[in-house]
Amino acid sequence: MKRFLSETRTAILATLALVILLCGFYPLLVFGVSQLLFSKNANGSLLRARDGHLIGSELIAQPFDDPRYFHPRPSAAGNGYDAAGSGGSNLGPLSQKLMDQLRERVARYRMENDLSPNVKIPADAVTASASGLDPHISPANALLQAARVARVRNMSLAEIQHLIEQSTDKRQFGILGEDGVNVLQLNLALDKAKP
């Protein structure tokens, strides 16, 4: 019986020590280090206006329908770019519903950007990302939207292309992923250049 009580006491003390270490000390340490070294990232990469009000996050797409702005990828997340409903449509490549959606999106994209039928549409212009929240579009997608934005804002195409280049995130380490244009940052740069 003494041995049983001794081992039970040791097990309880070990459990309490691990709870304090792993559920208390370790999370506080990770939180402190992240706030010290990666404060912007740890707090959601939030963008604020000069007056301090929240504009959005660099990490989550936002809906932009106005022709004066670049449009993000379509979203299947909840009620459009809803982080609480993040996820894809789960429609497979043989789905008739997906094919109908793509045809509709391609037609709308061509009409919005005044594109001829022979212009190839980038896949990211008409397909949602896996999360439905991807804040980036391809440079090709941005360049196809550039003429519309330049026309509506009464800016030169060269000015718009320069802003696209400035807002393009290059491949990580020069080899990982693809170049991407952060739509929110590009639209904020547009407003700053020509309100």
C-alpha positions as CSV (number, residue, x, y, z in Angstrom):
1,M,0.0,0.0,0.0
2,K,2.9,2.4,0.8
3,R,4.4,1.8,-2.6
4,F,1.0,2.4,-4.3
5,L,0.6,5.7,-2.4
6,S,4.2,6.7,-3.2
7,E,3.8,6.0,-7.0
8,T,0.4,7.8,-7.0
9,R,1.9,10.8,-5.3
10,T,4.8,10.8,-7.9
11,A,2.3,10.5,-10.8
12,I,0.2,13.4,-9.5
13,L,3.2,15.6,-8.9
14,A,4.6,14.8,-12.4
15,T,1.2,15.6,-13.9
16,L,0.9,18.9,-12.0
17,A,4.5,19.8,-13.0
18,L,3.8,19.0,-16.7
19,V,0.5,21.0,-16.6
20,I,2.3,24.0,-15.2
21,L,5.2,23.7,-17.6
22,L,3.2,22.8,-20.8
23,C,-0.1,24.6,-20.2
24,G,1.3,27.7,-18.4
25,F,5.0,28.4,-18.8
26,Y,5.5,27.2,-22.4
27,P,2.5,29.1,-23.9
28,L,3.6,32.3,-22.1
29,L,7.1,31.9,-23.4
30,V,5.9,31.4,-27.0
31,F,3.6,34.3,-26.6
32,G,6.3,36.6,-25.2
33,V,8.9,35.6,-27.8
34,S,6.4,36.1,-30.7
35,Q,5.4,39.5,-29.4
36,L,9.0,40.5,-29.0
37,L,10.4,39.2,-32.3
38,F,7.4,38.9,-34.6
39,S,4.8,41.3,-33.2
40,K,3.1,42.2,-36.5
41,N,2.8,38.5,-37.6
42,A,1.7,37.3,-34.2
43,N,-1.1,39.9,-34.1
44,G,-2.5,38.9,-37.5
45,S,-0.6,41.2,-39.9
46,L,-3.3,43.9,-39.4
47,L,-3.3,47.0,-41.5
48,R,-4.5,50.3,-39.9
49,A,-5.3,53.6,-41.4
50,R,-3.5,56.8,-40.3
51,D,-6.4,57.5,-37.9
52,G,-5.9,54.1,-36.3
53,H,-9.0,52.3,-37.6
54,L,-8.6,48.8,-38.8
55,I,-8.6,48.3,-42.5
56,G,-7.9,44.5,-42.7
57,S,-5.3,41.9,-42.6
58,E,-2.5,41.2,-45.1
59,L,-3.4,37.5,-44.7
60,I,-7.1,37.4,-45.4
61,A,-8.8,38.5,-48.7
62,Q,-11.5,41.1,-48.7
63,P,-14.3,41.6,-51.2
64,F,-13.7,44.4,-53.7
65,D,-16.5,44.8,-56.3
66,D,-15.9,48.4,-57.3
67,P,-14.3,48.7,-60.8
68,R,-11.8,51.3,-59.3
69,Y,-10.1,48.4,-57.4
70,F,-8.4,45.2,-58.2
71,H,-10.6,42.2,-57.4
72,P,-9.4,39.2,-55.4
73,R,-9.9,35.5,-56.2
74,P,-13.5,34.2,-55.9
75,S,-14.2,32.7,-52.4
76,A,-16.2,29.7,-51.3
77,A,-15.7,30.6,-47.6
78,G,-18.9,31.3,-45.8
79,N,-20.5,34.5,-46.9
80,G,-17.6,35.5,-49.0
81,Y,-14.1,35.8,-47.4
82,D,-15.6,34.8,-44.0
83,A,-12.7,33.4,-41.9
84,A,-15.2,31.6,-39.7
85,G,-16.4,29.6,-42.7
86,S,-13.0,29.0,-44.3
87,G,-12.8,26.2,-46.8
88,G,-13.2,25.3,-50.4
89,S,-16.3,24.4,-52.3
90,N,-15.3,20.6,-52.4
91,L,-16.5,20.4,-56.0
92,G,-14.4,18.0,-57.9
93,P,-13.0,18.4,-61.5
94,L,-15.9,16.3,-62.9
95,S,-18.6,18.4,-61.2
96,Q,-21.1,20.0,-63.5
97,K,-21.8,22.7,-60.9
98,L,-18.1,23.6,-60.9
99,M,-18.0,23.7,-64.7
100,D,-21.0,26.0,-64.7
101,Q,-19.5,28.3,-62.0
102,L,-16.2,28.5,-64.0
103,R,-18.0,29.4,-67.3
104,E,-20.0,32.1,-65.5
105,R,-16.9,33.5,-63.8
106,V,-14.9,33.5,-67.0
107,A,-17.7,35.4,-68.8
108,R,-18.0,37.9,-66.0
109,Y,-14.2,38.4,-65.8
110,R,-14.0,39.0,-69.5
111,M,-16.9,41.5,-69.4
112,E,-15.6,43.4,-66.3
113,N,-12.1,43.7,-67.8
114,D,-13.2,44.2,-71.5
115,L,-11.2,41.2,-72.7
116,S,-11.6,39.5,-76.1
117,P,-12.5,35.8,-76.3
118,N,-9.0,34.8,-77.3
119,V,-7.3,36.2,-74.1
120,K,-6.3,33.4,-71.7
121,I,-7.7,33.9,-68.3
122,P,-5.4,32.9,-65.3
123,A,-6.9,30.1,-63.2
124,D,-6.7,32.2,-60.0
125,A,-9.1,34.7,-61.6
126,V,-12.0,32.2,-61.7
127,T,-11.2,29.6,-59.1
128,A,-11.3,29.9,-55.3
129,S,-8.3,29.0,-53.2
130,A,-8.5,26.0,-50.8
131,S,-9.2,28.2,-47.8
132,G,-11.3,30.7,-49.7
133,L,-9.2,33.5,-48.0
134,D,-6.1,33.8,-50.2
135,P,-5.2,37.5,-50.3
136,H,-3.0,37.2,-53.4
137,I,-3.6,37.0,-57.1
138,S,-1.1,36.2,-59.8
139,P,0.7,39.0,-61.5
140,A,-1.0,37.8,-64.8
141,N,-4.4,38.3,-63.2
142,A,-3.4,41.8,-61.9
143,L,-2.1,42.8,-65.3
144,L,-5.4,41.8,-67.0
145,Q,-7.3,44.0,-64.5
146,A,-4.9,46.9,-64.9
147,A,-6.5,48.5,-68.0
148,R,-9.9,48.6,-66.3
149,V,-8.5,50.2,-63.1
150,A,-6.4,52.7,-65.1
151,R,-9.4,53.7,-67.2
152,V,-11.8,54.1,-64.3
153,R,-9.2,56.0,-62.2
154,N,-8.0,58.1,-65.1
155,M,-4.4,56.9,-64.5
156,S,-1.8,55.7,-67.1
157,L,-1.4,52.0,-67.6
158,A,2.3,52.4,-66.7
159,E,1.4,53.9,-63.3
160,I,-0.8,50.9,-62.5
161,Q,1.8,48.4,-63.7
162,H,4.4,50.1,-61.5
163,L,2.0,49.8,-58.5
164,I,1.5,46.1,-59.3
165,E,5.2,45.5,-59.4
166,Q,5.6,47.3,-56.0
167,S,2.8,45.1,-54.5
168,T,4.1,41.8,-55.8
169,D,5.5,39.4,-53.2
170,K,8.3,37.4,-54.8
171,R,8.9,33.7,-54.3
172,Q,10.2,32.9,-50.9
173,F,13.9,32.4,-51.0
174,G,13.6,32.8,-54.7
175,I,12.4,29.2,-55.2
176,L,9.4,28.4,-53.0
177,G,5.9,29.1,-54.3
178,E,4.9,31.6,-57.0
179,D,5.0,35.4,-57.2
180,G,1.7,36.9,-55.8
181,V,0.1,40.3,-55.7
182,N,-1.5,41.2,-52.4
183,V,-4.8,42.7,-53.4
184,L,-5.5,44.7,-50.3
185,Q,-2.0,46.3,-50.3
186,L,-2.3,47.1,-54.0
187,N,-5.7,48.7,-53.5
188,L,-4.4,50.8,-50.6
189,A,-1.5,51.9,-52.8
190,L,-4.0,52.9,-55.5
191,D,-5.9,55.0,-53.0
192,K,-2.7,56.6,-51.8
193,A,-1.5,57.3,-55.4
194,K,-4.9,58.7,-56.6
195,P,-7.7,58.9,-54.1
